[in-house]
Amino acid sequence: MKKVLTALLAAGALVTLAACGGNSNDNNSSGSSDEKVTLKFQSLAFQKTTVAATKKIVADWNAANPNIQVEYVQGSWDSVHDQLVTQFQGGTAPDIIHDESADITGFINQGYLADLSPYLSQGTKDAVPQGVWDTVSNDGKIYGAPTLMQSYVVLGNSALLKQAGISATGDSLTWDDLAADAKKLTAAGKYGLGWGLKSPTATVLNLGMNFDGKFFDGTGKDAKATIGDPELEVPKRIHAMAYDDKSIDPTSLTQAASDVLPGFYAGKYAMIVAGNYVAQQILEEAPKTFQWEVLPPLKGTSTKQAANPQTLSVPAEGKHIEQSAKFIDYFMKAENLAAVGQGDWLIPTTQAARDAILKTTGGKDGWQQTLASGTELTKAPFQSVENYPKWKDQIATPALQEYLANKTDLAALGKKLSDGWGQVNQ
């Protein structure tokens, strides 16, 4: 999942939803609940297990609701943003939009999404924590149902951890302990930690909440950049492990998360840090003899991370808002969220769905720690900042890449992040 916050709909190039069509321009028309309709639902699910789980949800719904049929359309995370821009402007957006909270913020501000508050059941509203609802709400109105979330977790090679006498137990893993363990595990040309940080901004801002990092004060275009010690703590610690302790492979910092997995399987890295969704890739492609585990959530002053849930929304000009919301309400049932969450190795937004996964898996293969890492996911300040995507792509990403390549110092990084906001927030 690409984590991006949309701002100006004309600005570009993040993730997009493939074309599908069919909404009329009857503004805010819900249609009769007895009317027989077909709704287009474009899903961005891509793991085979999750595609199958999503299609089953659609099939079960269709069997029980002959007057409201849902047509499954396959979309892609690689093109969701730009395509939605085109579809909204042309009135051809799907009836049910699969995206993520950071990306729909700009669409909310532009008035392209329907308020789902009158349609979602109270049970659905009560099941999701308020901090997660905040990521899809504005002025007390709900513009998307949050379904699944990602957290950043530490995954370890069980054999190498055991060999080094490292047993990560408890409710959390402090950053100091992570650094000490990585140093202990570094020997004979092998590194304690591999960390795919080719696109570092989302990771740094999410994990920055471990140290109360804000990065921004305020909302919209009025937001001010706030870059101080808390905001620089995570890149400082990563840099120190790479260049002082030499316990992180510097090459891995230039790679994508999936690129470090072969080295993880081969024992080149005893641990990696990645979005928890990579666990599904490990299950599917790692050698059968490879033993791995998920360590407890990282902790600085807290274990907080930014919640950027996947979302289901409805176009404001959709012809069948009420019927679309009914399907979304059904999708939010615990057993459905558990099915897609387990398929994608992502964290459902409701406790009932997390409990269902825990019961099904017995907490094995790192599920207990993965689900625990989602308990403190909440809205981050950058998720309310309109020009965040421009700052992320044009300023933060190249500045962080330069710093993590050891080509500049921490003070210069902070200045670039701060001054760069003024340059893009025009």
TALINLIN-V650998 format. One record per pair of residues at least 12 apart in sequence whose C-alpha atoms are under 10 Angstrom apart, sorted by the first residue. I is the first residue (numbers start at 1). J is the second residue. If there is no record, write none. Layout:
I/J
I/J
//
This chain:
1/15
1/44
1/45
1/46
1/76
1/77
1/78
1/99
1/100
1/149
1/150
1/275
1/277
1/308
1/309
1/310
2/14
2/15
2/77
2/78
2/80
2/99
2/100
2/102
2/103
2/199
2/202
2/308
3/15
3/100
3/101
3/102
3/103
3/150
3/201
3/202
3/203
3/308
3/309
3/310
3/389
4/81
4/100
4/101
4/102
4/103
4/104
4/105
4/201
4/202
4/308
4/383
4/388
4/389
4/390
4/392
4/393
5/81
5/100
5/101
5/102
5/103
5/104
5/105
5/106
5/308
5/382
5/383
5/384
5/385
5/386
5/387
5/388
5/389
5/390
5/392
6/81
6/101
6/102
6/103
6/104
6/105
6/106
6/107
6/108
6/109
6/383
6/384
6/385
6/386
6/387
6/388
6/389
6/390
7/102
7/103
7/104
7/105
7/106
7/107
7/108
7/109
7/110
7/220
7/221
7/384
7/385
7/386
7/387
7/388
7/389
7/390
8/85
8/105
8/106
8/107
8/109
8/110
8/386
8/387
8/388
8/389
8/390
9/81
9/82
9/84
9/85
9/86
9/88
9/89
9/106
9/107
9/109
9/110
10/82
10/85
10/86
11/81
11/82
11/85
11/387
11/389
11/390
12/81
12/82
12/85
12/389
12/390
13/78
13/79
13/80
13/81
13/82
13/83
13/389
13/393
14/77
14/78
14/79
14/80
14/81
14/82
14/83
14/103
14/389
14/393
15/76
15/77
15/78
15/79
15/80
15/81
15/82
15/83
15/84
15/99
15/100
15/103
16/44
16/75
16/76
16/77
16/78
16/79
16/80
16/81
16/82
16/83
16/84
16/85
16/86
16/99
16/103
17/42
17/43
17/44
17/74
17/75
17/76
17/77
17/78
17/79
17/80
17/81
17/82
17/83
17/84
17/85
17/86
17/87
17/93
17/94
17/97
17/98
17/99
18/42
18/43
18/44
18/73
18/74
18/75
18/76
18/77
18/78
18/79
18/80
18/81
18/82
18/83
18/84
18/87
18/93
18/94
19/42
19/73
19/74
19/75
19/79
19/80
19/83
19/84
19/86
19/87
19/92
19/93
19/94
20/40
20/41
20/42
20/73
20/74
20/75
20/83
20/84
20/87
20/92
20/93
20/94
20/95
21/39
21/40
21/41
21/42
21/87
21/90
21/91
21/92
21/93
21/94
21/95
22/38
22/39
22/40
22/91
22/92
22/93
22/94
22/95
22/318
22/319
23/39
23/40
23/87
23/88
23/90
23/91
23/92
23/93
23/94
23/95
23/315
23/316
23/317
23/318
23/319
23/320
24/91
24/92
24/93
24/95
24/317
24/318
24/319
24/320
25/90
25/91
25/92
25/316
25/317
25/318
25/319
26/316
26/317
26/318
26/319
26/320
27/114
27/315
27/316
27/317
27/318
27/319
28/113
28/114
28/115
28/315
28/316
28/317
28/318
28/319
28/320
28/321
28/322
29/316
29/317
29/318
29/319
29/320
29/321
29/322
30/316
30/317
30/318
30/319
30/320
30/321
30/322
30/323
30/324
30/325
31/318
31/319
31/320
31/321
31/322
31/323
32/320
32/322
32/323
33/67
33/68
33/320
33/322
33/323
33/326
34/67
34/68
34/323
35/67
35/68
35/320
35/323
36/65
36/66
36/67
36/68
36/69
36/323
37/66
37/67
37/68
37/69
37/70
37/319
37/320
37/323
37/324
38/62
38/66
38/67
38/68
38/69
38/70
38/71
38/95
38/320
38/323
38/324
39/68
39/69
39/70
39/71
39/72
39/94
39/95
39/96
39/319
39/320
39/321
39/323
39/324
39/327
40/69
40/70
40/71
40/72
40/73
40/93
40/94
40/95
40/96
40/97
40/324
41/58
41/70
41/71
41/72
41/73
41/74
41/75
41/93
41/94
41/95
41/96
41/97
41/98
41/312
41/314
41/324
41/327
41/328
42/70
42/71
42/72
42/73
42/74
42/75
42/76
42/93
42/94
42/95
42/96
42/97
42/98
42/99
42/312
43/55
43/72
43/73
43/74
43/75
43/76
43/77
43/96
43/97
43/98
43/99
43/312
44/73
44/74
44/75
44/76
44/77
44/78
44/79
44/80
44/97
44/98
44/99
44/310
45/74
45/75
45/76
45/77
45/98
45/340
45/343
45/344
46/74
46/75
46/76
46/77
46/343
46/344
47/280
47/281
47/340
47/343
47/344
47/345
48/343
48/344
49/280
49/339
49/340
49/341
49/342
49/343
49/344
49/345
50/339
50/340
50/341
50/342
50/343
50/344
50/345
51/74
51/340
51/343
51/344
52/339
52/340
52/343
53/336
53/337
53/338
53/339
53/340
53/341
53/342
53/343
53/344
54/72
54/331
54/336
54/337
54/339
54/340
54/343
55/71
55/72
55/73
55/340
56/336
56/339
57/70
57/327
57/330
57/331
57/335
57/336
57/337
57/339
57/340
58/70
58/71
58/72
58/327
58/330
58/331
59/71
59/72
61/327
61/330
61/331
62/327
65/327
67/323
68/320
68/323
68/324
68/326
68/327
69/323
69/324
69/327
70/95
70/96
70/323
70/324
70/327
71/95
71/96
72/96
73/94
75/97
75/98
76/98
76/99
77/98
77/99
77/100
80/97
80/98
80/99
80/100
80/103
81/99
81/100
81/103
81/104
81/107
84/97
84/99
84/104
84/107
84/112
85/107
85/112
87/315
88/107
88/111
88/112
88/113
88/315
88/316
88/317
89/112
91/112
91/315
91/316
91/317
91/318
92/315
92/317
92/318
93/112
93/314
93/315
93/316
93/317
93/318
94/313
94/314
94/315
94/318
95/313
95/314
95/315
95/316
95/317
95/318
95/319
95/320
95/321
95/323
95/324
95/325
96/144
96/311
96/312
96/313
96/314
96/315
96/318
96/320
96/321
96/323
96/324
96/325
96/327
96/328
97/113
97/144
97/311
97/312
97/313
97/314
97/315
97/324
98/144
98/145
98/146
98/147
98/310
98/311
98/312
98/313
98/314
99/144
99/146
99/309
99/310
99/311
99/312
99/313
100/135
100/136
100/144
100/145
100/146
100/147
100/148
100/149
100/308
100/309
100/310
100/311
100/312
100/313
101/132
101/133
101/134
101/135
101/136
101/137
101/143
101/144
101/145
101/146
101/307
101/308
101/309
101/310
101/311
101/312
101/313
101/379
101/383
102/135
102/136
102/307
102/308
102/309
102/310
102/311
102/379
102/382
102/383
102/384
102/385
102/388
102/389
103/136
103/308
103/310
103/311
103/383
103/389
104/135
104/136
104/143
104/144
104/310
104/311
104/312
104/313
105/135
105/136
105/137
105/138
105/143
105/220
105/383
105/384
105/385
105/386
106/220
106/384
106/385
106/386
106/387
107/143
107/315
108/136
108/137
108/138
108/142
108/143
108/144
108/315
108/316
109/138
109/220
109/386
111/143
111/315
111/316
111/317
112/143
112/314
112/315
112/316
112/317
112/318
113/142
113/143
113/144
113/313
113/314
113/315
113/316
113/317
113/318
114/141
114/142
114/143
114/144
114/313
114/314
114/315
114/316
114/317
114/318
114/321
114/325
115/137
115/138
115/140
115/141
115/142
115/143
115/144
115/313
115/314
115/315
115/316
115/321
115/325
116/137
116/141
116/142
116/143
116/144
116/145
116/313
116/314
116/316
116/321
116/322
116/324
116/325
116/328
117/137
117/140
117/141
117/142
117/143
117/144
117/145
117/325
118/141
118/142
118/322
118/325
119/142
119/321
119/322
119/323
119/324
119/325
119/326
119/328
119/329
120/142
120/145
120/322
120/325
120/326
120/327
120/328
120/329
120/330
120/332
121/325
121/326
121/329
121/330
122/329
123/329
123/332
123/333
124/145
124/328
124/329
124/330
124/332
124/333
124/334
124/350
125/142
125/145
125/329
125/332
125/350
126/350
127/332
127/333
127/334
127/349
127/350
127/351
127/352
127/353
128/145
128/146
128/147
128/332
128/348
128/349
128/350
128/351
128/352
129/349
129/350
129/351
129/375
129/376
129/377
129/378
130/378
130/379
131/306
131/307
131/376
131/377
131/378
131/379
131/380
132/145
132/146
132/147
132/149
132/306
132/307
132/308
132/309
132/349
132/350
132/376
132/377
132/378
132/379
133/145
133/146
133/307
133/309
133/349
133/378
133/379
134/146
134/307
134/378
134/379
134/380
134/383
134/384
135/306
135/307
135/308
135/309
135/311
135/378
135/379
135/380
135/381
135/383
135/384
136/308
136/309
136/310
136/311
136/312
136/313
136/379
136/383
138/384
142/313
143/311
143/312
143/313
143/314
143/315
143/316
144/309
144/310
144/311
144/312
144/313
144/314
144/325
144/328
145/309
145/310
145/311
145/312
145/313
145/314
145/325
145/328
145/329
145/331
145/332
145/349
146/307
146/308
146/309
146/310
146/311
146/312
146/313
146/328
146/332
146/348
146/349
146/350
147/308
147/309
147/310
147/311
147/312
147/328
147/331
147/332
147/333
147/336
147/337
147/338
147/340
147/341
147/346
147/347
147/348
147/349
147/350
147/353
148/307
148/308
148/309
148/310
148/311
148/332
148/337
148/338
148/340
148/341
148/342
148/344
148/345
148/346
148/347
148/348
148/349
148/350
148/374
149/275
149/276
149/277
149/306
149/307
149/308
149/309
149/310
149/311
149/341
149/345
149/346
149/347
149/348
149/349
149/371
149/374
149/377
150/274
150/275
150/276
150/277
150/305
150/306
150/307
150/308
150/309
150/310
150/344
150/345
150/346
150/347
150/348
150/370
150/371
150/373
150/374
150/377
151/203
151/206
151/207
151/274
151/275
151/276
151/277
151/297
151/304
151/305
151/306
151/307
151/308
151/309
151/346
151/347
151/370
151/371
151/372
151/373
151/374
151/375
151/376
151/377
152/203
152/206
152/207
152/273
152/274
152/275
152/276
152/277
152/297
152/298
152/305
152/306
152/370
152/373
152/374
153/173
153/207
153/272
153/273
153/274
153/275
153/276
153/277
153/278
153/279
153/294
153/295
153/296
153/297
153/298
153/369
153/370
153/373
154/173
154/178
154/193
154/195
154/271
154/272
154/273
154/274
154/275
154/276
154/293
154/294
154/295
154/296
154/297
154/298
154/369
154/370
155/193
155/264
155/270
155/271
155/272
155/273
155/274
155/275
155/276
155/278
155/279
155/292
155/293
155/294
155/295
155/296
155/366
156/168
156/192
156/193
156/264
156/269
156/270
156/271
156/272
156/273
156/291
156/292
156/293
156/294
156/295
157/192
157/264
157/265
157/266
157/267
157/268
157/269
157/270
157/271
157/272
157/290
157/291
157/292
157/293
157/294
158/270
158/271
158/290
158/291
158/292
158/293
158/294
159/267
159/270
159/290
159/291
159/292
159/293
160/185
160/192
160/267
160/269
160/270
160/271
160/291
160/292
161/181
161/182
161/184
161/185
161/192
161/270
161/271
161/292
161/293
163/185
164/181
164/184
164/185
165/181
165/184
165/185
166/181
166/184
166/185
167/181
167/295
168/181
168/293
168/294
168/295
168/296
169/295
169/296
169/369
170/295
170/296
170/297
170/369
171/295
171/296
171/297
171/298
171/299
171/303
171/369
171/372
171/373
172/295
172/296
172/297
172/298
172/299
172/300
172/302
172/303
172/369
172/372
172/373
173/295
173/296
173/297
173/298
173/299
173/300
173/303
174/210
174/296
174/297
174/298
174/299
174/300
174/301
174/302
174/303
175/210
175/234
175/237
175/238
175/297
175/298
175/299
175/300
175/301
176/237
176/298
176/299
176/300
177/298
177/299
178/192
178/193
178/241
178/271
178/295
178/298
178/299
179/192
179/193
179/237
179/238
179/240
179/241
179/245
179/247
179/248
180/192
180/241
180/245
180/247
181/193
181/247
181/270
181/271
182/194
182/241
182/245
182/246
182/247
182/248
182/269
182/270
182/271
182/272
183/241
183/245
183/246
183/247
183/248
184/245
184/247
185/247
185/269
185/270
185/271
186/245
186/246
186/247
186/248
186/249
186/268
186/269
186/270
187/247
188/268
189/249
189/268
189/269
190/247
190/248
190/249
190/263
190/267
190/268
190/269
190/270
191/242
191/246
191/247
191/248
191/249
191/250
191/263
191/264
191/267
191/268
191/269
191/270
191/271
191/272
192/241
192/246
192/247
192/248
192/249
192/267
192/268
192/269
192/270
192/271
192/272
193/241
193/242
193/246
193/247
193/248
193/249
193/250
193/252
193/260
193/264
193/268
193/269
193/270
193/271
193/272
193/273
194/242
194/247
194/248
194/249
194/250
194/251
194/252
194/253
194/255
194/257
194/259
194/260
194/261
194/263
194/264
194/268
194/269
194/270
194/271
194/272
194/273
194/274
195/238
195/242
195/248
195/249
195/250
195/251
195/252
195/253
195/254
195/255
195/256
195/257
195/258
195/259
195/260
195/261
195/269
195/271
195/272
195/273
195/274
196/249
196/250
196/251
196/252
196/253
196/254
196/255
196/256
196/257
196/258
196/259
196/260
196/261
196/272
196/273
196/274
197/250
197/251
197/252
197/253
197/254
197/255
197/256
197/257
197/260
197/273
197/274
197/397
197/400
197/401
197/404
198/251
198/252
198/253
198/254
198/255
198/256
198/257
198/259
198/397
198/398
198/400
198/401
198/404
199/253
199/254
199/255
199/256
199/257
199/392
199/393
199/396
199/397
199/398
199/400
199/401
200/235
200/253
200/254
200/256
200/392
200/396
200/397
200/398
200/399
200/400
200/401
200/404
201/235
201/391
201/392
201/393
201/395
201/396
201/397
201/398
201/399
201/400
201/401
202/306
202/392
202/396
202/397
203/234
203/235
203/273
203/274
203/275
203/305
203/306
204/231
204/232
204/233
204/234
204/235
204/238
204/396
204/397
204/400
205/231
205/232
205/234
205/235
205/305
205/306
205/380
205/381
205/382
206/234
206/304
206/305
206/306
206/307
206/308
206/377
206/379
206/380
206/382
207/231
207/233
207/234
207/235
207/298
207/299
207/300
207/303
207/304
207/305
207/306
208/230
208/231
208/232
208/233
208/234
208/235
208/300
208/303
208/304
208/305
208/306
208/380
209/230
209/231
209/233
209/234
209/299
209/300
209/301
209/302
209/303
209/304
209/305
209/306
209/377
209/378
209/380
209/381
210/230
210/231
210/233
210/234
210/298
210/299
210/300
210/301
210/302
210/303
210/304
210/305
210/306
211/229
211/230
211/231
211/232
211/233
211/234
211/299
211/300
211/301
211/302
211/303
211/304
211/305
212/229
212/230
212/231
212/233
212/300
212/301
212/302
212/303
212/304
212/305
213/226
213/227
213/228
213/229
213/230
213/231
213/232
213/233
213/234
213/380
213/381
214/226
214/227
214/228
214/230
214/231
214/380
214/381
214/382
215/227
215/228
215/230
215/231
215/232
215/380
215/381
215/382
215/417
215/418
216/231
216/380
216/381
216/382
216/383
216/384
216/385
216/388
216/418
216/421
217/381
217/382
217/384
217/385
218/381
218/382
218/384
218/385
219/381
219/382
219/383
219/384
219/385
219/386
219/387
220/382
220/383
220/384
220/385
220/386
220/387
220/388
220/425
221/384
221/385
221/386
221/387
221/388
221/425
221/426
222/385
222/386
222/387
222/425
223/381
223/382
223/384
223/385
223/386
223/387
223/388
223/421
223/425
224/385
224/418
224/421
224/422
224/425
225/382
225/385
225/417
225/418
225/419
225/420
225/421
225/422
226/414
226/417
226/418
226/421
227/413
227/414
227/415
227/416
227/417
227/418
227/419
228/411
228/414
228/415
228/418
229/410
229/414
231/414
232/410
232/411
232/413
232/414
233/300
233/410
234/300
235/400
235/403
235/404
235/410
235/413
236/403
236/404
236/409
236/410
238/250
238/253
238/404
239/253
239/403
239/404
239/405
239/406
239/409
239/410
240/404
242/404
242/405
242/406
243/404
243/405
243/406
247/269
248/269
248/271
248/272
249/268
249/269
250/404
250/405
250/406
251/405
252/269
252/272
253/401
253/404
253/405
254/401
254/404
254/405
256/274
257/272
257/273
257/274
257/275
257/278
258/274
258/278
258/281
258/282
260/272
260/273
260/274
261/274
261/278
261/281
261/282
261/285
261/286
262/282
262/285
262/286
262/287
264/282
264/286
264/290
264/292
265/282
265/285
265/286
265/287
265/289
265/290
265/291
265/292
266/286
266/287
266/290
267/290
270/292
271/292
271/293
271/294
271/295
272/294
273/294
273/295
273/298
275/345
275/346
275/370
276/294
276/344
276/345
276/346
276/347
276/366
276/367
276/369
276/370
276/371
276/373
277/341
277/342
277/343
277/344
277/345
277/346
277/347
277/370
278/344
278/345
278/346
279/292
279/293
279/294
279/344
279/345
279/346
279/365
279/366
279/367
279/370
280/342
280/343
280/344
280/345
280/346
281/344
281/345
283/365
291/365
292/365
292/366
293/364
293/365
293/366
293/367
293/369
294/364
294/365
294/366
294/367
294/368
294/369
294/370
295/366
295/368
295/369
295/370
295/373
296/366
296/368
296/369
296/370
296/372
296/373
297/369
297/370
297/371
297/372
297/373
297/374
297/375
297/376
298/373
302/376
303/373
303/374
303/375
303/376
303/377
304/373
304/374
304/375
304/376
304/377
304/378
304/379
304/380
305/373
305/374
305/375
305/376
305/377
305/378
305/379
305/380
306/374
306/376
306/377
306/378
306/379
306/380
306/381
306/382
306/383
307/349
307/374
307/376
307/377
307/378
307/379
307/380
307/383
308/377
308/378
308/379
308/380
308/383
309/346
309/347
309/348
309/349
309/377
309/378
309/379
310/346
310/348
310/349
311/328
312/324
312/325
312/327
312/328
312/329
312/331
312/332
313/325
313/328
314/328
332/348
332/349
332/350
332/353
333/350
333/352
333/353
334/348
334/349
334/350
334/351
334/352
334/353
334/354
334/355
334/356
334/357
335/352
335/353
335/354
335/355
335/356
335/357
336/348
336/353
336/356
337/349
337/350
337/352
337/353
337/354
337/356
337/357
338/350
338/351
338/352
338/353
338/354
338/355
338/356
338/357
338/358
338/360
339/353
339/356
339/357
340/353
341/353
341/354
341/357
342/354
342/356
342/357
342/358
342/360
342/361
342/367
345/357
345/367
345/370
345/371
346/367
346/370
346/371
346/374
347/367
347/370
347/371
347/372
347/373
347/374
347/375
348/371
348/374
349/374
349/375
349/377
350/375
351/371
351/374
351/375
354/367
354/368
354/371
354/372
354/374
355/368
355/371
357/371
358/371
385/425
386/425
387/421
387/424
387/425
387/426
388/421
388/424
388/425
389/424
390/420
390/421
390/423
390/424
390/425
391/417
391/418
391/420
391/421
391/422
391/423
391/424
391/425
392/417
392/420
392/421
392/424
394/420
394/421
394/423
394/424
395/416
395/417
395/418
395/419
395/420
395/421
395/423
395/424
396/413
396/414
396/416
396/417
396/418
396/420
396/421
397/417
398/413
398/416
398/417
399/412
399/413
399/414
399/415
399/416
399/417
399/420
400/413
400/414
400/416
400/417
401/413
//
